[in-house]
Amino acid sequence: MPNNQDVGNLEDFCLEMMTLEHRHYTETIVKTAQLDGMTSFQTSHLSKATIHSYLAWQDEPGKPLGQSITAKVLNSNKDIAQSFLAWLRRLFVEEYV
C-alpha cells in the first residue's frame, strides 16, 4: 500500500477512497458473483475486481484509477489519500525548495 504500513496494492488503497456504503455494496455484489461461479478471478484479486466493478458503473465506465480520483469518482479528501499526498509533497516539493 502507498502508506507503507498496510498490506495490499493500489486497488486496496483506492477502495479506501470509496464511501463505505458504495464499497460494501460493490463488495457484496462481487462476492455473490464469485460464490455463484460467475467469475474467474483469484480471491487474492478481490480488491481489483471490486474497484473496477465500481468504476464500470460510473458515468464514464472504466476510467483508470488516477482519472477516477481526478474526476472525483473516488474521494481524495479521505484521510488515507491526504496522508499519501502530504508524503508526496514532503518527498518531492520540500526536497527541492
PyMOL commands that set and color helices and strands:
alter all, ss='L'
color gray80, all
select helices_A, chain A and resi 10-15+20-35+43-56+65-70+79-96
alter helices_A, ss='H'
color red, helices_A
deselect
rebuild
show_as cartoon
